[in-house]
Amino acid sequence: MKKNNSSNTESSIHFVPHQIEQLQDEIIHSQSYQLAYEDKFFLSSDDLRPVRLQLELLKPEQALRYENINSTIVIFGSARILNPEDAHEQWQQAQQKVKDSPDDAQAQMALKKAQRLVKQSKYYQEAHKLAKIVSLQFQQQNRKDFVVVTGGGPGIMEAANRGAFDVKQHSVGFNITLENEQAPNPYISPDLCFQFQYFALRKMHFLLRAKALIAFPGGFGTLDEVFEVLTLVQTKKMKRLPIILLGKEYWQRVVDFDYLQQEGFVHSDDLALFHLVDTAEQAVEVMVDFYHGQPPK
């Protein structure tokens, strides 16, 4: 019996050129073939969280060094405080609704809220004024000192960034991704506006160059930042710096610091870690006294 020729028993696979190109295209566009630093799915995985944390530390730091930002003052406060013009407009609208429907309970509640917003708008003015004074006084002779830093959002943050903007000086915004998307306010220096995923890294950047902290009335976020800085200074994890709470009426009602001391939960010396003031000028005076009129080098 004759053996079959191998060419008859073995089949050959032949691809036409367009099939070869299609196979190569599938490989090139597969997720596994992506460069690691371009693979968003890979970078967003749990295993890469340490890398993402490092990136959020390094990116703003590199930009701030490039822009020669030497020192900063951090201004915190509520995102819900309106500028006086908007607050007054809401009050007028609420007044009109009450006139049109005097028995409407919701209209009455809206009027009370509008009245409160008008009262609170004075803090917008003070934050705006504070940022203007500090920016003009210390961002001179090519030195970028006491540069205003905020969380980059509306309210007090907007007022502070706007104050620096109005005198043509730099300011920084550290925005954060939130469930309800928060767009950066338009007054931040474009090259100094950053977006964070992690609160921890954002907090770190707030304080890395901070030479003063001024807290206006605010909610949980403001309180969180204030007590964190107080704790860091109290425990000497951070050098002492001016911690200024602007709005005596608010702060003395929200936190009974004297009661904390009376109950023995803080030392009497701890009450000297912060200053209570009512105006931008008083806040500037505290900083000038602390640094003897010159921003630290």
C-alpha positions in Angstrom: 0.0 0.0 0.0 1.3 3.5 -0.9 1.6 6.2 1.7 -0.3 9.4 1.0 1.7 12.4 0.3 1.9 14.8 3.3 0.6 17.6 1.2 -2.6 15.7 0.7 -3.0 14.7 4.4 -2.2 18.1 6.1 -4.4 21.0 5.4 -3.0 24.5 5.2 -4.6 27.7 6.6 -4.5 30.6 4.2 -5.6 34.1 5.1 -6.2 36.8 2.6 -4.5 40.2 3.4 -7.7 41.9 4.8 -8.1 39.0 7.3 -4.6 39.4 8.5 -5.2 43.2 9.0 -8.4 42.5 10.9 -6.7 40.1 13.3 -3.9 42.5 13.9 -6.4 45.3 14.4 -8.2 43.3 17.1 -4.9 42.8 18.9 -3.8 46.4 18.7 -7.2 47.7 20.0 -7.5 45.1 22.7 -7.3 46.4 26.3 -4.4 44.2 27.2 -2.3 45.8 24.4 -2.7 49.3 25.8 0.2 51.0 27.4 -0.2 50.6 31.2 -0.4 54.4 31.8 -3.0 54.8 29.1 -5.3 52.0 30.3 -8.0 53.8 32.3 -9.7 50.6 33.3 -6.4 49.3 34.7 -5.6 52.6 36.4 -9.0 52.7 38.1 -8.7 49.2 39.5 -8.4 48.6 43.3 -4.9 47.3 42.9 -3.8 50.7 41.5 -5.2 52.8 44.3 -1.7 53.5 45.8 -0.6 54.7 42.4 -3.6 57.0 42.1 -2.9 58.4 45.5 0.6 59.1 44.5 -0.5 60.8 41.3 -2.8 63.1 43.2 0.1 64.1 45.4 2.5 64.7 42.6 0.5 66.4 39.9 -0.5 69.5 42.0 2.9 69.6 43.7 4.7 69.7 40.3 2.4 72.5 39.1 2.8 74.6 42.2 6.5 74.3 42.1 6.5 75.3 38.5 4.5 78.4 39.3 6.8 79.2 42.2 4.0 79.2 44.8 6.1 79.7 48.0 3.4 80.0 50.7 -0.4 80.0 50.9 -3.2 81.1 53.1 -6.2 78.7 53.1 -9.7 80.1 53.2 -12.6 77.8 54.1 -16.3 78.4 54.5 -19.7 77.4 53.3 -20.5 76.9 49.6 -24.0 78.1 50.3 -23.3 81.7 51.1 -24.3 84.0 48.3 -22.8 87.3 47.1 -24.8 90.3 48.3 -26.4 91.0 44.9 -27.7 87.4 44.5 -28.9 87.3 48.1 -30.8 90.6 47.7 -32.4 89.4 44.5 -33.6 86.2 46.1 -35.0 88.3 49.1 -36.9 90.6 46.7 -38.4 87.6 44.9 -39.4 86.0 48.2 -41.0 89.2 49.4 -43.0 89.5 46.2 -44.3 85.9 46.6 -45.4 86.6 50.2 -47.2 89.8 49.0 -49.0 87.8 46.3 -49.8 84.9 48.6 -49.7 86.1 52.3 -51.2 82.8 53.6 -48.7 80.5 51.7 -46.6 78.8 54.4 -43.9 77.8 51.8 -43.6 81.4 50.7 -43.2 82.5 54.3 -40.4 79.9 54.8 -38.7 81.0 51.6 -38.7 84.6 52.8 -37.1 83.6 56.1 -34.4 81.7 54.2 -33.8 84.7 51.9 -33.5 87.0 54.9 -30.9 84.6 56.4 -29.0 84.6 53.1 -28.9 88.4 53.0 -27.5 88.4 56.5 -24.9 85.8 55.7 -23.8 87.5 52.5 -21.6 89.8 54.7 -19.2 86.9 54.9 -18.9 86.8 51.2 -17.8 90.4 51.3 -15.3 89.8 54.0 -13.8 86.8 52.2 -13.5 88.9 49.0 -11.9 91.8 50.9 -9.5 89.5 52.8 -8.2 87.9 49.6 -7.7 91.3 48.0 -5.7 92.7 50.9 -3.5 89.6 51.3 -2.9 89.2 47.6 -1.9 92.8 47.1 0.3 92.9 50.2 2.3 89.8 49.7 2.2 88.9 46.0 4.8 91.5 45.0 8.3 91.7 43.6 8.0 88.3 41.8 7.3 86.6 45.1 4.2 84.4 45.2 3.6 84.4 48.9 0.4 84.0 50.9 -1.4 82.9 47.7 -5.1 82.3 48.4 -6.1 78.7 48.3 -9.7 77.5 48.5 -11.7 74.4 47.8 -12.5 75.8 44.4 -16.3 75.9 44.6 -19.0 78.5 45.1 -19.8 80.6 48.2 -16.9 81.7 50.4 -14.5 79.8 48.1 -15.7 81.8 45.1 -15.5 85.1 47.1 -11.8 84.4 48.1 -10.7 83.4 44.6 -12.6 86.4 43.2 -10.8 88.8 45.6 -7.4 87.7 44.2 -8.8 87.8 40.7 -10.0 91.3 41.0 -6.6 92.6 41.9 -4.9 90.5 39.1 -3.2 88.1 41.4 -2.9 84.3 41.5 -5.1 82.0 43.5 -5.5 78.2 43.8 -8.5 76.0 43.7 -8.5 72.4 45.0 -11.8 71.0 43.7 -13.2 67.6 44.5 -15.3 65.1 42.6 -18.7 64.9 44.4 -22.0 63.0 43.8 -23.5 66.3 42.9 -20.9 67.6 40.5 -19.3 70.8 41.7 -17.8 72.9 38.9 -14.9 75.2 39.8 -15.7 78.8 40.2 -14.5 81.0 37.3 -12.0 83.1 39.4 -9.3 80.6 40.0 -6.1 80.9 38.1 -6.5 78.4 35.2 -3.1 76.8 35.7 -3.7 76.5 39.4 -7.1 74.7 39.5 -6.9 71.0 40.4 -9.5 68.3 40.7 -9.2 65.5 43.4 -10.8 62.2 43.9 -9.4 61.6 47.4 -10.2 63.9 50.3 -7.1 62.8 52.1 -4.7 64.1 49.3 -6.7 67.3 48.9 -6.4 67.9 52.7 -2.6 67.3 52.4 -2.3 69.9 49.7 -4.3 72.4 51.6 -1.7 72.3 54.3 1.7 71.6 52.6 2.4 75.3 52.0 -0.2 76.8 54.4 1.0 79.7 56.5 -2.4 80.7 57.8 -5.9 79.3 57.9 -9.0 81.4 57.9 -12.4 79.7 58.4 -15.6 81.5 57.7 -19.0 80.1 58.9 -19.7 76.7 57.2 -21.0 73.2 57.7 -19.5 69.8 58.2 -16.7 70.3 55.7 -15.5 73.6 57.3 -15.7 72.1 60.8 -13.8 69.1 59.7 -10.9 71.2 58.3 -10.8 73.5 61.3 -10.6 70.7 63.8 -8.1 68.7 61.8 -5.7 71.7 61.7 -6.3 72.4 65.4 -5.4 68.8 66.1 -2.3 68.8 64.0 -1.0 71.9 65.7 -2.0 70.8 69.1 -0.2 67.5 68.7 2.8 69.3 67.1 2.4 67.3 63.9 2.4 70.7 62.2 4.2 73.9 63.0 2.1 76.5 64.6 0.4 79.0 62.2 -2.4 81.5 62.6 -5.8 79.8 62.8 -8.4 82.4 62.4 -12.2 81.9 62.9 -14.0 84.8 61.2 -17.5 85.4 62.5 -17.5 85.5 66.3 -21.3 85.1 66.7 -21.3 82.0 64.6 -18.3 80.2 66.0 -19.1 81.0 69.7 -22.5 79.4 69.2 -21.5 76.4 67.1 -18.6 75.4 69.3 -18.4 76.1 73.0 -14.7 76.1 73.3 -14.8 77.4 76.9 -17.0 74.4 77.9 -14.4 72.0 76.3 -11.8 73.6 78.5 -13.9 73.6 81.6 -14.7 69.9 81.3 -11.0 69.2 80.9 -11.1 67.9 77.3 -8.7 70.5 76.1 -6.0 72.4 78.0 -6.4 76.2 78.6 -3.3 76.7 76.3 -5.2 75.1 73.5 -7.6 78.0 73.4 -4.7 80.2 72.3 -4.2 78.1 69.2 -6.9 80.1 67.3 -8.2 83.7 67.1 -11.8 84.9 66.8 -12.4 87.9 64.6 -15.2 89.7 62.7 -13.5 91.4 59.8 -11.0 90.9 57.1 -8.9 93.7 58.5 -8.7 92.0 61.9 -7.7 88.7 60.3 -4.9 90.4 58.4 -3.7 92.1 61.6 -3.4 88.6 63.2 -1.3 87.3 60.4 0.9 90.5 60.2 1.5 90.2 64.0 2.3 86.5 63.8 4.8 87.0 60.9 6.1 90.5 62.0 4.9 92.0 58.7 6.8 89.7 56.4 5.7 86.5 54.7 8.0 83.6 55.8 10.7 82.4 53.5 
